[in-house]
Amino acid sequence: MFTSKIASENALVKAPKKAKVFVTSFETQKAHLLARLEQSLSDAKGRYVEGKSYSQAKPSKNWRVTKEADRLEDEVVTVYLQVGKRLVESQGRDGSAGTKHKLPSTLLVAWLEEQLENVRSLTNDGSELAVWFREHAKDASQPTSKKFVGRYVPELDRWVSEKDEQAAQNAA
């Protein structure tokens, strides 16, 4: 039999399996919220700063035009924040709490930038705000598939299927 020195030295080796990387519900929903806010900020700048407005106002991810006017500066917009599909309560200009607030369009970009900074600075440090956000993130991250069988594990801050849970127990 012929042997190949090259083949024996360069034999294919099966790569080891990579460990699954799990992201917490908190981080997942924070990333989704940041993406929505960045899209909304881009839409707002396009309409009110750069003057690239549609003839008919189209709603964005976190705001919509409630009262159209001849001049863009005179429009009134409604702003809101969503974690998952749920509108979350925030504080309005007048100090009132609610899920939706009306603002003059001239304040929209500043409001969105402020919300972006607030969300970016949010950490899962056990503060009252972090606990509140974590609860909303948990609800928003709950799997909606009827085939999902599992439970929420608070220590991991994520939903775990029975299959993943059994694999973890077998590895331990």
JOKA-V445162 format. One record per helix or strand. SS is the DSSP state (hx for helix, st for strand). FROM is the first residue (numbers start at 0). LEN is the number of residues. If there is no record, write none. Layout:
ss=SS from=FROM len=LEN
ss=SS from=FROM len=LEN
//
This chain:
ss=hx from=4 len=5
ss=hx from=24 len=25
ss=st from=62 len=5
ss=hx from=71 len=3
ss=st from=75 len=8
ss=st from=85 len=3
ss=st from=89 len=2
ss=st from=96 len=2
ss=st from=99 len=5
ss=hx from=104 len=16
ss=hx from=127 len=14
ss=st from=149 len=4
ss=st from=157 len=4
ss=hx from=161 len=10
//
